[in-house]
Amino acid sequence: MDLDPELDVTLSDGRRVANFQIAAVHGATAWTLVEPGALRRVVGERAVALATRRRLDRRIAVRLAAGWVPLDAGLPLVPPTPVLSRDWIDQPGAGKRPNHNITSRS
C-alpha cells in the first residue's frame, strides 16, 4: 500500500463514468475526497485520507473486475472519426450526399 493518499482515477463501463480522486490542498495539510455517490468533502487528517484511499482502491478493483476500464485524462469520451482511404476519395461521386428526396411520378 502506497503511503501517499493522493489518487486520480476515472473509470467507464461504456455508459457511465466514475471519478475517484484524493487531492492534497493547503500544502498537504488537508485532502479533498471525490467518489461516486458521495458529496465532495475535505478532511484534515492524513489517517482519514489514507483510510479513504484503501476503501477507494477496493471499490476501483471491484469495478475493474466487473469490466470497467480506466479512461486516460484529456481524451474525448467519443470514438474518433474514421479516416477515409485515399482510394475512396478518388472515386467519382465520392463525398456527395445521396439524394433520398427523389420521387418517381408515373
N, C-alpha and C positions, 0 to 999 in steps of 0.2 A: 504494500500500500504506500502510495506516494504521500509524504507528509505535507505537501502543498495542497491546500484545499481548492485552489483555482481549477475551473473546469469550463469548457465551452464546446458543447456537442449539440448538433442538430440532426435529428433522425426523421425519416419519412417511410411510410408504408405504401406510398404511391397515391394516397388520397389525403392523408393527414400529415402534418409536420409537428414535431415535438422539440422544443428547445430546453436544454438543461444548461444552466450557467451559474457559476460561482465566481464572482469577480471581486478583487480587492479594491477597497476605497479608502481614502484618507491614509495612504502610506501603509496599507495592510493592518490597520488597527480595527477595521471593520470589513465585512463582506456582504455583497448583495447576492441574494439567492433567488434564482428563477427556475421554476419547474412547472411542468404541465399540471393543470388543475389546482394550482395554488397561487395566492397573491404574491407578488414580488415583496421581499422583505429584506431588511438589513439586520445583521447580527454583529455584536461587538466582541464575541469570544471566539478565539481560534478553535477551541474544542467543539463548539457548536458547528462551526463551518466544516471541520473535519468529519464529524458525525453525519452531517448532511451529505458530504461528498461520498462517504461509504454507502449511504442509503441510495443516492442517485446512481452510483456505479452499479448497484444491484438492479435498479429499475431499467437502466440502459441495457444491461446484459439480458434481461428478460425480453425487452423489445427486439434486440438483435437476434435472439433465439427464435422469435416469432416471425422473422423475415423482414424486419425494418432494416433500412440501410442508412449509413451516415451520408449527409449532404455536405459537400465542400462549401465553405463560406465564399460568398460572392458569385457563385454560379447560378444561372437562371433556373427556375423551377419548371420550365417548359422545355421540351426536346428541341434541339437545334433544327433549323430548316435544312432539308437535304440539299446537297449541291447537285445541280444538273450536269449531266455529262456533256461534253463538247459535241458528241455525235447527235444528241437530241436537239441541241440549239441550232445546229446547221441544217436541220431538216426543213423543207418548205412548210410554211404554216406553223412552225414551232412558236410557241409563245402567244398565239392567238387564242382567244377565248371562243369556245363553241357557241353558236347561236341557237339556243333552245327555244327561242320565241317564234320560230318559223312555223306557220300554219299552212297546211295544204288546202286548196279550195278545189273542189271537183265540179 
